Amino acid sequence: MNLLESTIASGHKILLFSQFTSMLSILEEALREKGIPYYLIEGSTKKEDRLRQVKAFNHDDTPVFLIS
């Protein structure tokens, strides 16, 4: 979380990949607790939702994208 917070503070966006959805759940909870906005794509995410989230991430200020 320290690395994520310092990277976000520097104005960078983060793509965070994990093959373990359980790890993404842990990160998701930590981001929620810190009030850090994020997007999440897992295997069950519908194609339309994936495209919507990717477009939004590229155009808004959401700093973190969690991807499985």
C-alpha positions as CSV (number, residue, x, y, z in Angstrom):
1,M,0.0,0.0,0.0
2,N,2.9,2.4,0.7
3,L,4.1,1.9,-2.9
4,L,0.6,2.4,-4.3
5,E,0.1,5.6,-2.2
6,S,3.4,7.1,-3.2
7,T,2.9,6.3,-6.9
8,I,-0.6,7.9,-6.8
9,A,0.8,10.9,-5.0
10,S,3.3,11.3,-7.8
11,G,0.5,11.6,-10.3
12,H,0.9,8.2,-11.9
13,K,-1.8,5.6,-12.7
14,I,-1.3,2.0,-11.8
15,L,-2.2,-1.2,-13.6
16,L,-2.0,-4.0,-11.0
17,F,-2.2,-7.5,-12.3
18,S,-2.7,-10.7,-10.3
19,Q,-3.7,-14.2,-11.3
20,F,-5.1,-14.6,-7.8
21,T,-8.5,-13.0,-7.4
22,S,-8.2,-13.5,-3.6
23,M,-5.3,-11.1,-3.7
24,L,-7.3,-8.6,-5.7
25,S,-10.0,-8.9,-3.0
26,I,-7.5,-8.0,-0.3
27,L,-6.2,-5.0,-2.3
28,E,-9.8,-3.9,-3.1
29,E,-10.6,-3.8,0.6
30,A,-7.4,-1.9,1.4
31,L,-8.1,0.7,-1.4
32,R,-11.7,1.1,-0.1
33,E,-10.5,1.7,3.4
34,K,-8.1,4.4,2.2
35,G,-10.7,6.0,-0.1
36,I,-8.7,5.3,-3.2
37,P,-10.9,4.9,-6.3
38,Y,-10.2,1.9,-8.6
39,Y,-11.5,-0.2,-11.3
40,L,-11.6,-4.0,-11.3
41,I,-11.7,-6.6,-14.1
42,E,-11.9,-10.3,-13.4
43,G,-12.7,-13.2,-15.6
44,S,-16.4,-12.9,-14.9
45,T,-16.5,-9.2,-16.0
46,K,-18.7,-8.8,-19.1
47,K,-17.0,-7.6,-22.3
48,E,-19.1,-4.5,-22.4
49,D,-18.1,-3.7,-18.8
50,R,-14.5,-4.3,-19.5
51,L,-14.5,-1.8,-22.4
52,R,-16.4,0.8,-20.4
53,Q,-13.9,0.5,-17.5
54,V,-10.9,0.7,-19.8
55,K,-12.2,3.8,-21.6
56,A,-13.1,5.4,-18.3
57,F,-9.7,4.7,-16.8
58,N,-8.0,6.3,-19.8
59,H,-10.0,9.5,-19.4
60,D,-10.7,10.0,-15.7
61,D,-8.7,10.5,-12.6
62,T,-9.1,7.0,-11.2
63,P,-5.6,6.0,-10.2
64,V,-5.7,2.2,-9.9
65,F,-6.9,-0.6,-12.2
66,L,-7.0,-4.1,-10.6
67,I,-6.8,-6.8,-13.3
68,S,-7.1,-10.6,-13.1
